[in-house]
Amino acid sequence: MEVIRKKCRRAYPEHYLLLVNARNSGKLLDFDRVIEEMKAIRSPFLEVWVVAFVGPDDIKVVRVSPATPSVDLKIRAELAKAKSQTPFIKRGNRGTGTELRDLGPAYLPIPRRD
């Protein structure tokens, strides 16, 4: 948390976001405690997000500031759904041309709330 406190003491443009990867190398992580400590810190950022891997297939994502919506991601299931979608990045060939070409529609694998 000391790294986060140092970041929050600095001045940043008002449109910056802070993304925190919560981890505790090999030890059990008290995710609720991390969220409560993050809420207590005065932040210069527009939004503060905390991401934590809570299991081999589960990711917990929480927006700490300004509000607290929570998203639980089942990574394998989301990636399986995304396989049928058109990729938004396509490997291209290096060249010297400056022409633009349509690569098709873009798809970002962001889960929907059902």
Summary of the structure (lengths in Angstrom):
residues: 114
radius of gyration: 18.5
end to end distance: 33.8
largest distance: 53.4
contacts: 203
relative contact order: 0.14
helix: 23%
strand: 22%
